[in-house]
Amino acid sequence: MSGQFESRLAALGITLPDAAAPAANYVPFVQAGDLLHVSGQLPKAEDGTLVTGKLGDGLEVADGAAAAKLCAIHLLAQVKAACGGDLDRLVRVVKLGAFVNSSPDFGQQPAVVNGASDFLVEVLGDAGRHARSAVSSPSLPFGVAVEIDGIFQVR
């Protein structure tokens, strides 16, 4: 039987993917006390393709927001893995750090990252409300549109 957060995901038609393995010399998460630091997650669709491109140069805000939502889904997958498969050990989202691959004149990074923030609040309620940063980056690994890391409180 799934817990409240997984039930909410199921009601939204979302199944968390398996937590991604690290692509280099780092770990996917580190727990220090009740804080779980999750490494940056990329926007990988269900079919395994990465959402690539640059906001303000071919990608619109809605495209970026959809990519940010995918990052949030992968963040939750890492939290679930860190919690031994029990997503209900998540107490709250503390902070997101978001990097938006954007052109020099693009200034709507917060609107892009709302794709992740809105999703987390939709799934987790008040436990999904968080502090965050949303910054421009001239490029990101593999040309992805967005990369997001996070800090979570767990029990």
C-alpha positions in Angstrom: 0.0 0.0 0.0 1.4 3.4 -0.9 1.6 6.3 1.4 -0.1 9.7 1.1 2.5 11.3 -1.3 2.6 8.3 -3.6 -1.2 8.2 -3.6 -1.3 11.8 -4.6 1.3 11.1 -7.4 -0.9 8.2 -8.6 -4.0 10.4 -8.6 -2.0 12.8 -10.9 -1.0 9.9 -13.2 2.6 10.1 -12.2 4.9 7.1 -11.4 8.3 8.0 -10.0 11.1 6.5 -12.1 14.0 4.6 -10.6 16.5 7.0 -9.1 19.2 7.8 -11.6 22.7 6.7 -11.0 25.4 9.4 -10.9 27.0 10.2 -14.2 30.4 11.1 -12.8 32.4 11.1 -9.6 29.7 12.1 -7.1 26.9 10.5 -5.1 23.2 11.1 -5.9 22.4 12.3 -2.3 24.0 12.9 1.0 22.1 12.8 4.3 23.4 15.0 7.2 21.1 14.7 10.2 17.6 15.2 9.0 18.6 17.1 5.9 19.0 15.2 2.6 21.0 17.0 -0.1 20.1 15.7 -3.6 22.5 16.3 -6.5 21.3 18.1 -9.6 18.6 16.3 -11.6 18.1 16.6 -15.3 14.8 16.8 -17.2 14.5 13.2 -18.5 11.2 12.2 -20.1 9.6 8.8 -19.6 11.0 7.6 -22.9 14.5 8.4 -21.6 15.1 11.5 -23.8 16.5 14.6 -22.2 14.8 18.0 -22.7 17.4 20.1 -24.3 17.6 23.6 -25.6 18.0 27.2 -24.5 15.3 29.4 -23.0 14.9 32.6 -25.1 16.5 30.9 -28.1 14.1 28.2 -29.3 12.4 27.2 -26.0 9.5 29.0 -24.5 8.7 29.4 -20.8 6.1 26.6 -21.0 8.8 24.3 -22.4 11.2 25.2 -19.6 8.5 24.8 -16.9 7.7 21.3 -18.2 11.4 20.5 -18.1 11.6 21.8 -14.5 8.7 19.6 -13.5 10.6 16.6 -14.9 13.6 17.6 -12.7 11.2 17.7 -9.7 9.9 14.2 -10.4 13.5 13.0 -10.5 14.3 14.8 -7.2 11.4 12.9 -5.6 12.7 9.7 -7.0 16.1 10.3 -5.3 14.3 11.2 -2.0 12.3 8.0 -2.2 15.6 6.0 -2.8 17.3 7.7 0.1 14.4 6.9 2.3 14.4 3.2 1.6 11.4 3.4 -0.7 9.2 5.3 1.8 8.5 8.7 0.3 6.3 9.5 3.4 9.6 9.9 5.4 9.8 13.2 3.6 8.9 16.0 6.0 9.3 19.0 3.7 11.2 20.5 0.7 13.6 23.0 2.2 15.3 24.6 -0.8 15.7 24.1 -4.6 18.7 25.4 -6.6 17.7 25.8 -10.2 19.9 26.5 -13.2 18.1 27.5 -16.4 20.0 27.2 -19.8 19.1 30.6 -21.2 20.1 33.3 -23.6 21.7 36.5 -22.3 18.5 38.5 -22.7 16.1 35.9 -21.2 14.9 37.0 -17.7 12.1 34.7 -16.9 14.0 32.0 -15.0 11.6 32.2 -12.0 8.6 31.4 -14.3 10.5 28.4 -15.7 11.3 27.1 -12.2 7.7 27.5 -11.2 7.2 24.3 -13.1 9.1 22.4 -10.4 7.7 24.5 -7.5 4.1 24.3 -8.5 4.4 20.5 -9.0 6.0 20.0 -5.6 3.2 22.0 -3.9 0.6 20.1 -5.9 1.9 16.7 -4.7 3.1 17.5 -1.2 0.9 20.4 -0.1 2.5 22.7 2.4 5.4 20.2 2.8 6.3 21.2 -0.8 6.7 24.9 -0.1 10.3 25.8 -0.2 13.0 28.5 -0.6 14.7 28.5 -3.9 17.1 30.2 -6.3 16.5 30.4 -10.1 19.5 31.5 -12.0 20.6 31.7 -15.7 23.3 29.5 -17.0 24.9 29.9 -20.5 25.0 26.1 -20.9 24.3 23.0 -18.9 25.4 19.3 -19.2 24.2 17.6 -22.3 22.6 20.8 -23.5 19.6 20.3 -21.1 17.2 23.1 -20.6 17.1 23.0 -16.8 19.0 21.3 -13.9 17.7 21.4 -10.3 19.2 20.2 -7.0 17.4 20.2 -3.7 17.6 20.0 0.1 14.9 18.0 1.8 14.0 17.4 5.5 13.4 13.7 6.2 12.6 11.6 9.2 
